[in-house]
Amino acid sequence: MTHDEPLIELKGVSKSFGDNKVLDNMDLRIYRGEALGIIGPSGTGKSTILRVIAGLIAPDTGEVIVQGVRRKGLIEDGADPVGIGMVFQQAALFDSLTVDENVGFFLYQHSKLSRSQVRKLVEEKLEMVGLPGIGDRYPAELSGGMRKRVSFARAIMSNPENPKEGPEVLLYDEPTAGLDPIASTVIEDLIRRLRFTQGVCSTYAIVTHQESTIRRTADRLVFLYQGKVQWQGTVAELDHTDNPLIRQFMSGSISGPIQVAG
Ligand SMILES: Nc1ncnc2c1ncn2[C@@H]1O[C@H](COP(=O)(O)OP(=O)(O)OP(=O)(O)O)[C@@H](O)[C@H]1O
């Protein structure tokens, strides 16, 4: 793993929604090959960071630099030097389409591949996420954990006609939210395993509130509060830091420097 040049860098990024300044001159770096966990209290802008990185929203000020190239505005197809895939909090599948049509959606719409070629690629990805043979089912027939795994399969799809389109970075927004502890373990294992699977991106950022997911999927953590990264460290350091924000957050105490909303 090289720590020379970040794969993705946010420099002085600010973002407001109306009067609500969510990100305030924030800096963040993601290095190639790392698993970065983004943690912090509810409403502090963790999902907003992922959306800025994914190019779904543009910062008001500041820069998003992807492999040394400054992004202008929102993401345009192929404009970034590396592909960035996002797995949303809700699996965000189309209910009226089958699993196969959901996972292969982009290729069915935008590639010259035949239906059977796409179907074969879809099946490969479904096998990678541990769900072989479910291509003809509809999302409503699956459990929440299975739907999430299907959305992972969709996020790691790449076009063999243009391998550059395949994502090199995956962004996971609360992938284990709402799952029981066992279903969460399945997802956590999958996230870790995909990172070391040939042909799937080895770099990811993950937003999560779930302690097991924080501990099992992240190498480095950043703690976000009041629009900025207030602490960063390894998972091991999380347990030993004296930082009062981290101590309060990890203990779930309502007294401390973090103001409790509502
Ligand atoms: N499109 C939007 N329009 C208006 N306000 C928004 C929008 N997106 C996010 N916000 C606000 O920005 C703040 C940060 O939201 P965000 O979802 O990024 O926080 P979060 O840290 O991911 O929260 P949680 O942990 O609860 O999911 C919240 O106050 C939210 O209401």
The ligand as a Gaussian input file, in Angstrom:
#p B3LYP/6-31G(d) Opt

LIG

0 1
 N      -30.578000      17.152000       0.232000
 C      -30.614000      17.742000       1.431000
 N      -31.371000      18.838000       1.638000
 C      -31.403000      19.449000       2.841000
 N      -30.723000      19.030000       3.921000
 C      -29.978000      17.933000       3.781000
 C      -29.885000      17.220000       2.527000
 N      -29.038000      16.175000       2.691000
 C      -28.631000      16.209000       3.983000
 N      -29.186000      17.255000       4.628000
 C      -28.947000      17.638000       6.031000
 O      -27.559000      17.627000       6.246000
 C      -27.246000      17.120000       7.537000
 C      -26.292000      15.966000       7.406000
 O      -26.957000      14.878000       6.789000
 P      -26.225000      13.497000       6.507000
 O      -27.264000      12.549000       6.013000
 O      -25.031000      13.718000       5.655000
 O      -25.751000      13.111000       7.976000
 P      -25.254000      11.717000       8.540000
 O      -24.090000      12.021000       9.411000
 O      -25.029000      10.754000       7.427000
 O      -26.506000      11.296000       9.426000
 P      -27.027000       9.844000       9.916000
 O      -25.917000       9.263000      10.723000
 O      -28.211000      10.195000      10.762000
 O      -27.375000       9.066000       8.684000
 C      -28.574000      16.764000       8.193000
 O      -28.938000      17.847000       9.014000
 C      -29.517000      16.631000       7.017000
 O      -30.830000      16.969000       7.404000

